[in-house]
Amino acid sequence: MIQVGIIGTGNISRFHLKGYQALENVKVVACCDINGERAQKYAEDHGIEKVFTDYKEMLKLPELDAVSVCTWNNSHAEISIAGLKAGKHVLCEKPLAMNAQQAEEIQKAKEETGKLLMVGFVRRFGANANILKDFIDKDYLGQINYVKAVCRRRCGNPCGWFSDKSRSGGGPLIDLGVHVIDLARYLMGKPKAVTVSGAVFDNIGPELEVKAYNRYNPADPSKECSVEDFATAIIRFDNGAVMHVEASFNEHIKEDVLSVELQGTKAGAMLEPNLVIYSKMEDYLMDLTPKYTIPKDPFEDNFKAETAHFIDCIENGTMCRNPVEDGVELMKILDAVYRSAEQKREVEL
């Protein structure tokens, strides 16, 4: 029985918890949150034996094998490093850290301790991503030249810690863009970024006055906003491929857009909102739509697959799909976008 602790009991932690609870060989034995009342209720609601408000005290538990870090971004590095040094395996929510320097410090701790550090790139575990990756690995798309990765919201600034730069590190780029950038790069075979040209805009605001429109509410709501509304970038990779990224909390568009599009020399593909492969057969243009069972709740299903993989890596030594190196590379890209936007020019990594 692998015993797990959860650090941070906000909304995203519940998906980690459900994933662990679906596994017969795992028991969540402890939870921790700086809000003691919330941590206590979380433990009572989910049958967790031990409750903490100080993660350092929780990490002293000798029976604890692993932890999920589900806290604000500004504490990911500190807690992950402490967990590794305490001899625990760590699953850290995305983004891995506030910046590349912190991410490299986590990587160093992982290498020194020999423990597993897995980054929470949950969209890699989607059924559509798995199917398309299978096609790509079999060279069905050929050489991938161009990718467009988009996650745009019309009115979707959650505020709370998400829009407090001191806790989040940034806005939609580091919160939403991180998902589509990583997923696109993963499907491309994880090439190294070499140059980035980016821009960010912060002159719309969260538009809290909008009525009759549901938006995501964080565990600790507030009206503060010190992050960008919209970010865009062109990323060039060492294999010659180019990625175009768009991410927004608030933008004057018809509707929310989630899209990952890949253009290869043999075929193209659209991963979101539906998986379609654009190809030709017998000299006819063909749109191929793979048939597969779509889960009732794909987001929850992805987390169940992610936590199951984390436990499999711990128990069986399976190669980690989301290693710390990928988290470091992603943070370098995000840093470069923000740096390019500030300097108003293309930057090298």
C-alpha positions as CSV (number, residue, x, y, z in Angstrom):
1,M,0.0,0.0,0.0
2,I,1.5,3.3,-1.1
3,Q,0.6,6.1,1.3
4,V,0.1,9.6,-0.1
5,G,-0.3,13.1,1.3
6,I,-1.9,16.1,-0.5
7,I,-0.5,19.5,0.1
8,G,-3.0,22.2,-0.8
9,T,-6.7,21.4,-0.5
10,G,-8.1,23.8,-3.1
11,N,-10.2,22.8,-6.1
12,I,-7.5,21.0,-8.2
13,S,-6.6,18.8,-5.3
14,R,-9.9,17.0,-5.5
15,F,-9.0,15.6,-8.9
16,H,-5.8,14.2,-7.5
17,L,-7.7,12.8,-4.6
18,K,-10.3,11.0,-6.8
19,G,-7.4,9.6,-8.9
20,Y,-5.7,8.1,-5.8
21,Q,-9.0,6.8,-4.4
22,A,-9.6,4.9,-7.6
23,L,-6.5,2.9,-7.0
24,E,-6.6,-0.2,-4.7
25,N,-2.9,0.0,-3.8
26,V,-3.0,3.7,-2.6
27,K,-4.2,5.3,0.5
28,V,-4.4,9.1,1.1
29,V,-3.3,9.3,4.8
30,A,-2.7,13.1,5.2
31,C,-3.6,16.5,3.9
32,C,-2.2,19.9,4.5
33,D,-3.5,23.5,3.9
34,I,-2.5,26.9,5.4
35,N,-6.3,27.3,6.0
36,G,-6.7,24.9,8.9
37,E,-10.5,25.0,8.9
38,R,-10.6,24.1,5.2
39,A,-8.0,21.3,5.7
40,Q,-10.0,19.8,8.6
41,K,-13.2,19.8,6.6
42,Y,-11.4,18.3,3.6
43,A,-10.1,15.5,5.8
44,E,-13.5,14.8,7.3
45,D,-15.3,14.8,3.9
46,H,-12.8,12.4,2.4
47,G,-11.8,10.1,5.3
48,I,-8.3,11.3,5.7
49,E,-6.7,10.5,9.0
50,K,-4.1,13.2,9.5
51,V,-4.4,17.0,9.0
52,F,-1.7,19.6,8.9
53,T,-1.3,23.4,8.4
54,D,2.5,23.1,8.0
55,Y,3.7,20.9,5.1
56,K,7.1,20.5,6.8
57,E,5.4,18.7,9.7
58,M,3.5,16.5,7.3
59,L,6.7,15.6,5.5
60,K,8.1,14.2,8.8
61,L,5.6,11.3,8.6
62,P,7.8,8.2,8.1
63,E,5.0,6.2,6.5
64,L,4.4,8.8,3.8
65,D,5.7,7.6,0.4
66,A,4.6,10.4,-1.9
67,V,2.9,13.8,-2.1
68,S,0.8,15.8,-4.5
69,V,1.7,19.5,-4.5
70,C,-1.5,21.4,-5.3
71,T,-0.7,24.8,-3.8
72,W,-0.3,28.3,-5.3
73,N,2.5,28.4,-8.0
74,N,4.8,30.5,-5.8
75,S,5.2,27.6,-3.3
76,H,5.7,24.8,-5.9
77,A,9.4,24.9,-5.8
78,E,9.8,25.2,-2.1
79,I,7.5,22.4,-1.3
80,S,8.6,20.1,-4.0
81,I,12.3,20.4,-3.0
82,A,11.4,19.9,0.7
83,G,9.4,16.8,-0.3
84,L,12.2,15.3,-2.3
85,K,14.7,16.0,0.4
86,A,12.4,14.3,2.9
87,G,12.6,11.2,0.8
88,K,9.1,11.5,-0.8
89,H,8.2,11.1,-4.4
90,V,6.5,14.2,-5.7
91,L,3.7,14.9,-8.2
92,C,3.7,18.7,-8.7
93,E,0.9,20.5,-10.4
94,K,1.7,22.6,-13.4
95,P,3.5,25.0,-13.8
96,L,6.5,23.4,-12.1
97,A,7.6,26.7,-10.6
98,M,7.4,30.5,-11.0
99,N,10.4,30.6,-13.3
100,A,13.1,28.5,-14.9
101,Q,15.6,29.1,-12.1
102,Q,13.3,27.6,-9.5
103,A,12.5,24.7,-11.9
104,E,16.2,24.0,-12.2
105,E,16.6,24.0,-8.4
106,I,13.8,21.3,-8.3
107,Q,15.6,19.3,-10.9
108,K,18.8,19.5,-8.9
109,A,17.0,18.2,-5.8
110,K,15.5,15.4,-7.8
111,E,18.9,14.3,-9.1
112,E,20.5,14.6,-5.6
113,T,17.8,12.5,-3.9
114,G,17.0,10.0,-6.6
115,K,13.3,10.4,-5.9
116,L,10.6,10.8,-8.6
117,L,9.5,14.3,-9.5
118,M,6.6,14.2,-12.0
119,V,5.1,17.4,-13.4
120,G,1.3,17.6,-13.6
121,F,1.0,17.9,-17.4
122,V,-2.4,16.2,-17.2
123,R,-3.5,16.8,-20.8
124,R,-0.8,14.4,-22.0
125,F,-3.1,11.6,-20.6
126,G,-6.1,12.5,-22.6
127,A,-7.5,9.8,-24.9
128,N,-7.3,12.1,-27.9
129,A,-3.7,12.9,-27.1
130,N,-2.8,9.2,-26.8
131,I,-4.4,8.4,-30.1
132,L,-2.8,11.2,-32.0
133,K,0.6,10.4,-30.4
134,D,0.3,6.9,-31.7
135,F,-0.3,8.2,-35.3
136,I,2.6,10.6,-35.0
137,D,5.0,8.0,-33.6
138,K,4.1,5.8,-36.6
139,D,5.1,8.7,-38.9
140,Y,1.6,9.2,-40.2
141,L,1.9,13.0,-40.1
142,G,5.5,13.1,-41.3
143,Q,7.7,16.0,-40.3
144,I,5.7,18.5,-38.2
145,N,6.4,22.0,-39.5
146,Y,3.9,24.1,-37.7
147,V,1.7,24.0,-34.6
148,K,-0.9,26.4,-33.4
149,A,-1.8,26.1,-29.7
150,V,-4.7,28.2,-28.4
151,C,-6.6,28.5,-25.2
152,R,-8.7,31.7,-25.2
153,R,-11.5,32.8,-23.0
154,R,-14.0,35.6,-23.7
155,C,-14.7,36.3,-20.0
156,G,-12.8,33.9,-17.9
157,N,-10.5,35.6,-15.5
158,P,-11.0,33.6,-12.2
159,C,-9.3,36.3,-10.1
160,G,-8.3,35.1,-6.6
161,W,-4.7,33.8,-6.6
162,F,-4.8,33.1,-10.4
163,S,-4.7,36.8,-11.1
164,D,-2.3,37.8,-8.3
165,K,1.1,37.8,-9.9
166,S,2.9,37.4,-6.6
167,R,1.3,34.0,-6.2
168,S,0.7,32.8,-9.8
169,G,3.7,34.2,-11.6
170,G,1.5,35.4,-14.4
171,G,-1.9,35.2,-16.0
172,P,-3.3,33.1,-18.9
173,L,0.1,32.2,-20.3
174,I,1.3,30.4,-17.2
175,D,-2.2,29.1,-16.3
176,L,-3.7,28.1,-19.6
177,G,-1.0,28.5,-22.2
178,V,1.2,26.0,-20.2
179,H,-1.3,23.2,-21.0
180,V,-1.4,23.7,-24.8
181,I,2.2,24.6,-25.2
182,D,3.3,21.5,-23.4
183,L,0.8,19.2,-25.1
184,A,1.8,20.5,-28.6
185,R,5.5,20.2,-27.8
186,Y,5.0,16.7,-26.4
187,L,3.2,15.6,-29.6
188,M,6.0,17.2,-31.7
189,G,8.6,14.9,-30.0
190,K,9.7,17.5,-27.4
191,P,12.1,19.7,-29.6
192,K,14.1,22.4,-27.8
193,A,13.0,26.0,-28.2
194,V,15.7,28.3,-29.5
195,T,14.0,31.7,-30.0
196,V,10.7,33.3,-28.8
197,S,8.9,36.4,-29.9
198,G,6.1,37.3,-27.5
199,A,3.6,40.0,-26.5
200,V,1.3,40.4,-23.6
201,F,-1.6,42.8,-23.0
202,D,-3.2,43.9,-19.7
203,N,-5.6,46.7,-20.6
204,I,-8.9,44.9,-20.5
205,G,-9.1,43.6,-16.9
206,P,-11.2,40.9,-15.3
207,E,-14.6,42.4,-16.3
208,L,-16.2,41.5,-13.0
209,E,-19.2,43.6,-13.9
210,V,-20.4,41.1,-16.5
211,K,-23.8,39.6,-15.5
212,A,-25.4,36.2,-16.1
213,Y,-22.1,34.6,-17.1
214,N,-20.6,31.7,-15.1
215,R,-16.8,31.7,-14.5
216,Y,-14.4,29.5,-12.5
217,N,-14.3,30.4,-8.9
218,P,-11.1,29.7,-6.9
219,A,-11.2,28.4,-3.3
220,D,-10.1,31.9,-2.0
221,P,-11.9,34.5,-4.2
222,S,-10.8,38.1,-4.5
223,K,-11.1,40.9,-7.0
224,E,-7.3,41.6,-7.3
225,C,-5.8,41.4,-10.8
226,S,-2.1,42.1,-11.6
227,V,-1.6,39.7,-14.5
228,E,-2.0,39.9,-18.3
229,D,-5.4,39.5,-20.1
230,F,-3.9,38.0,-23.2
231,A,-0.5,36.6,-24.4
232,T,0.7,35.5,-27.8
233,A,4.0,34.1,-29.0
234,I,5.9,32.6,-31.9
235,I,8.3,29.9,-30.7
236,R,11.0,28.5,-33.0
237,F,12.6,25.1,-32.3
238,D,15.9,23.5,-33.0
239,N,14.4,21.1,-35.6
240,G,13.0,24.0,-37.6
241,A,9.4,23.7,-36.5
242,V,7.4,26.8,-35.4
243,M,4.6,27.1,-32.8
244,H,2.1,29.9,-32.6
245,V,0.6,30.3,-29.1
246,E,-2.5,32.3,-27.9
247,A,-3.8,32.4,-24.4
248,S,-6.3,34.7,-22.7
249,F,-8.4,35.2,-19.7
250,N,-10.4,38.0,-21.2
251,E,-10.7,38.8,-24.9
252,H,-13.4,40.2,-27.2
253,I,-14.2,37.0,-29.2
254,K,-17.3,35.1,-30.1
255,E,-16.7,32.2,-27.7
256,D,-14.0,30.4,-25.8
257,V,-11.5,28.5,-27.9
258,L,-9.4,25.5,-27.0
259,S,-7.5,24.2,-30.0
260,V,-4.2,22.4,-30.9
261,E,-3.5,22.1,-34.6
262,L,-0.5,20.4,-36.1
263,Q,0.7,20.6,-39.8
264,G,2.9,17.9,-41.0
265,T,4.4,17.0,-44.4
266,K,2.2,13.9,-44.8
267,A,-0.9,14.9,-42.9
268,G,-2.3,17.5,-40.5
269,A,-4.4,17.1,-37.3
270,M,-6.7,19.0,-35.0
271,L,-6.6,17.7,-31.5
272,E,-9.2,20.0,-29.9
273,P,-12.1,20.4,-29.7
274,N,-12.4,17.1,-31.6
275,L,-9.7,14.8,-32.9
276,V,-9.5,14.9,-36.8
277,I,-6.6,13.9,-39.1
278,Y,-6.5,15.7,-42.4
279,S,-4.8,13.5,-45.0
280,K,-5.4,11.9,-48.5
281,M,-6.1,8.4,-49.6
282,E,-6.0,7.1,-53.2
283,D,-5.4,10.7,-54.3
284,Y,-8.6,11.9,-52.5
285,L,-8.5,14.4,-49.7
286,M,-9.8,12.7,-46.5
287,D,-10.8,13.9,-43.1
288,L,-10.2,10.9,-40.7
289,T,-12.0,10.9,-37.4
290,P,-10.8,8.0,-35.1
291,K,-13.6,6.4,-33.1
292,Y,-13.0,5.9,-29.4
293,T,-14.8,5.9,-26.1
294,I,-15.0,9.4,-24.8
295,P,-15.2,9.5,-20.9
296,K,-18.2,11.1,-19.3
297,D,-15.8,13.5,-17.6
298,P,-12.6,13.7,-19.7
299,F,-10.9,16.1,-17.2
300,E,-11.4,13.8,-14.3
301,D,-10.5,10.8,-16.4
302,N,-7.2,12.4,-17.4
303,F,-6.3,13.0,-13.7
304,K,-7.1,9.4,-12.9
305,A,-4.7,8.3,-15.7
306,E,-2.1,10.8,-14.4
307,T,-2.2,9.7,-10.8
308,A,-2.2,6.0,-11.9
309,H,0.9,6.6,-13.9
310,F,2.6,8.4,-11.0
311,I,1.9,5.4,-8.7
312,D,3.0,3.0,-11.4
313,C,6.4,4.8,-11.7
314,I,6.9,4.6,-8.0
315,E,5.8,1.0,-7.6
316,N,7.3,-0.5,-10.8
317,G,10.0,1.9,-11.9
318,T,8.1,2.7,-15.1
319,M,9.7,5.5,-17.1
320,C,7.9,8.8,-16.2
321,R,5.9,10.3,-19.0
322,N,6.2,13.8,-17.4
323,P,9.7,14.1,-16.1
324,V,11.2,17.1,-14.3
325,E,13.2,18.0,-17.4
326,D,10.0,18.7,-19.4
327,G,8.9,21.1,-16.6
328,V,12.2,22.9,-16.7
329,E,12.0,23.3,-20.5
330,L,8.5,24.6,-20.4
331,M,9.4,27.2,-17.7
332,K,12.3,28.4,-20.0
333,I,9.7,29.0,-22.8
334,L,7.3,30.8,-20.5
335,D,10.2,33.0,-19.1
336,A,11.2,33.8,-22.7
337,V,7.7,34.9,-23.7
338,Y,7.5,37.3,-20.8
339,R,11.0,38.5,-21.4
340,S,10.4,39.1,-25.1
341,A,7.2,41.0,-24.3
342,E,9.0,43.2,-21.8
343,Q,11.9,43.9,-24.2
344,K,9.6,44.1,-27.3
345,R,11.9,41.9,-29.4
346,E,12.7,38.3,-30.2
347,V,14.9,36.6,-27.5
348,E,17.1,33.5,-27.5
349,L,16.9,30.8,-25.0
